Amino acid sequence: MKKIIFYLSIILLFTACSNKNILVKKEFTNSSKKLSNLISKSSKHIDKQEAEEFSKNIILYSSFLAKSYEVNSHPLIHNTLINLNLKEKGLCYHYANDLLKYIKYKNFKSFKFKKIVSNRNDYFEHTALILTRDDISFENSIVLDAWRDAGNLYFSRVKNDKKYIWELK
């Protein structure tokens, strides 16, 4: 009986993993479309193709960073592991710095990026990026936060982010 349960568990595990990959692809497509639309609606001067390319790239790269930082838990737990010297990277500013390097390498032309901070000089200080342009106000700029959901890119307009009060860094 134990063997049957063991084999059924393995089958369910692999079946669940294969179904999860389908959902991840669907979530990726939905997220990249939502981000692309949000970016495109921010300014009439934004190239829609560039917004689409950026959206796909930044979502994939955020996930890549989480894997390279070996993030397997909630971000606050991962931070604790870093502070205990059990992990090397994965703090919010690591994500922000590495995303910014990647974005600069890709050389997008329709928009620019700035670092933002919440709770400056506090224990829970948090760093992320915004996507902006000269014709987009700070409140309407788009928060890009890969740390918050452990590599699943969070994005919204600054004014719609209810978790943090942002300012330029």
C-alpha positions as CSV (number, residue, x, y, z in Angstrom):
1,M,0.0,0.0,0.0
2,K,2.8,2.4,0.9
3,K,4.4,1.8,-2.6
4,I,1.2,2.6,-4.3
5,I,0.9,5.9,-2.4
6,F,4.5,6.6,-3.1
7,Y,4.1,6.0,-6.9
8,L,0.8,8.0,-7.0
9,S,2.6,10.9,-5.3
10,I,5.4,10.9,-7.8
11,I,2.9,10.8,-10.7
12,L,0.9,13.6,-9.2
13,L,4.1,15.6,-8.6
14,F,5.2,15.4,-12.2
15,T,1.7,16.0,-13.5
16,A,1.3,19.0,-11.3
17,C,4.7,20.3,-12.6
18,S,3.7,19.9,-16.2
19,N,0.4,21.7,-15.6
20,K,2.2,24.5,-13.7
21,N,4.4,25.2,-16.7
22,I,1.3,25.8,-18.9
23,L,-0.1,28.2,-16.3
24,V,3.3,30.0,-16.0
25,K,3.3,30.6,-19.8
26,K,-0.2,31.9,-19.6
27,E,0.6,34.1,-16.7
28,F,3.7,35.4,-18.5
29,T,1.7,36.2,-21.6
30,N,-1.0,38.0,-19.5
31,S,1.6,39.9,-17.5
32,S,3.6,41.0,-20.4
33,K,0.5,42.2,-22.3
34,K,-0.7,44.1,-19.2
35,L,2.7,45.8,-18.7
36,S,3.0,46.6,-22.4
37,N,-0.5,48.2,-22.4
38,L,0.3,50.2,-19.2
39,I,3.5,51.5,-20.7
40,S,1.9,52.3,-24.1
41,K,-0.9,54.3,-22.4
42,S,1.6,56.3,-20.4
43,S,2.7,58.5,-23.3
44,K,1.8,58.9,-26.9
45,H,5.5,59.1,-27.6
46,I,6.2,55.5,-26.6
47,D,6.9,53.0,-29.3
48,K,4.4,50.2,-28.9
49,Q,6.7,47.5,-30.3
50,E,9.5,48.6,-27.9
51,A,7.0,48.5,-25.0
52,E,6.1,44.9,-25.9
53,E,9.7,43.9,-26.3
54,F,10.6,45.6,-23.0
55,S,7.7,44.0,-21.2
56,K,8.6,40.5,-22.2
57,N,12.3,41.0,-21.5
58,I,11.9,42.6,-18.1
59,I,9.5,39.9,-16.8
60,L,11.7,37.1,-18.0
61,Y,14.8,38.8,-16.6
62,S,13.2,39.4,-13.2
63,S,12.5,35.7,-13.0
64,F,16.0,34.9,-14.1
65,L,17.4,37.1,-11.3
66,A,15.4,35.2,-8.7
67,K,16.7,31.9,-10.0
68,S,20.3,33.2,-10.0
69,Y,19.9,34.5,-6.5
70,E,18.5,31.1,-5.5
71,V,15.3,32.6,-4.1
72,N,13.1,29.8,-2.8
73,S,11.1,31.5,-0.1
74,H,9.3,34.8,0.8
75,P,11.6,37.8,0.1
76,L,11.8,38.7,3.8
77,I,12.9,35.1,4.7
78,H,15.4,35.3,1.8
79,N,16.7,38.7,3.2
80,T,17.2,37.0,6.6
81,L,19.2,34.2,4.9
82,I,21.4,36.9,3.3
83,N,21.9,38.6,6.6
84,L,22.9,35.3,8.2
85,N,25.5,34.9,5.3
86,L,23.6,31.8,4.0
87,K,22.8,33.5,0.7
88,E,24.7,36.1,-1.3
89,K,22.2,38.1,-3.2
90,G,18.5,38.9,-3.5
91,L,17.9,42.0,-1.5
92,C,15.7,44.6,-3.2
93,Y,18.6,46.8,-4.2
94,H,20.3,43.8,-5.9
95,Y,17.2,43.4,-8.1
96,A,17.0,47.1,-8.8
97,N,20.7,47.4,-9.7
98,D,20.8,44.3,-11.8
99,L,17.6,45.2,-13.6
100,L,19.0,48.6,-14.3
101,K,22.2,47.2,-15.8
102,Y,20.2,44.8,-18.0
103,I,17.9,47.6,-19.2
104,K,20.9,49.9,-20.0
105,Y,22.4,47.0,-22.0
106,K,19.2,46.6,-24.0
107,N,19.3,50.3,-24.8
108,F,15.5,51.1,-25.0
109,K,14.9,54.5,-26.5
110,S,11.2,55.3,-25.8
111,F,11.6,55.6,-22.0
112,K,14.0,56.0,-19.2
113,F,14.5,54.5,-15.7
114,K,15.2,55.8,-12.3
115,K,15.7,54.3,-8.9
116,I,13.0,54.9,-6.3
117,V,13.0,54.3,-2.5
118,S,10.4,53.8,0.1
119,N,11.0,54.1,3.9
120,R,14.4,55.8,3.3
121,N,16.9,55.1,6.1
122,D,14.4,52.8,7.9
123,Y,15.0,49.1,8.7
124,F,12.4,48.2,6.0
125,E,13.8,50.6,3.3
126,H,12.9,49.3,-0.1
127,T,14.4,50.1,-3.5
128,A,12.8,49.5,-7.0
129,L,12.8,51.2,-10.4
130,I,10.3,53.4,-12.3
131,L,9.8,53.5,-16.0
132,T,9.3,57.2,-17.0
133,R,9.7,59.9,-19.6
134,D,9.9,63.7,-19.4
135,D,6.2,63.9,-20.4
136,I,5.2,61.4,-17.6
137,S,4.7,62.7,-14.1
138,F,6.2,60.8,-11.2
139,E,2.8,59.7,-10.0
140,N,2.1,58.2,-13.4
141,S,5.5,56.6,-13.8
142,I,5.5,52.8,-13.6
143,V,6.9,51.0,-10.6
144,L,9.0,47.9,-11.5
145,D,9.6,45.8,-8.4
146,A,11.1,42.3,-8.9
147,W,11.9,41.8,-5.2
148,R,8.3,42.1,-3.8
149,D,7.0,38.9,-5.3
150,A,10.3,37.0,-5.3
151,G,11.1,37.4,-9.0
152,N,7.6,37.8,-10.3
153,L,7.7,41.4,-11.5
154,Y,5.3,43.7,-9.7
155,F,4.2,46.7,-11.8
156,S,1.7,49.5,-11.4
157,R,1.6,53.3,-11.6
158,V,3.3,54.9,-8.6
159,K,0.0,56.4,-7.5
160,N,-1.7,53.0,-7.5
161,D,0.9,51.2,-5.5
162,K,-0.8,50.8,-2.1
163,K,2.0,49.0,-0.4
164,Y,4.7,51.7,-0.6
165,I,5.0,55.4,-0.7
166,W,7.8,56.1,-3.2
167,E,10.2,58.9,-3.8
168,L,13.2,59.3,-6.1
169,K,16.4,57.8,-4.8
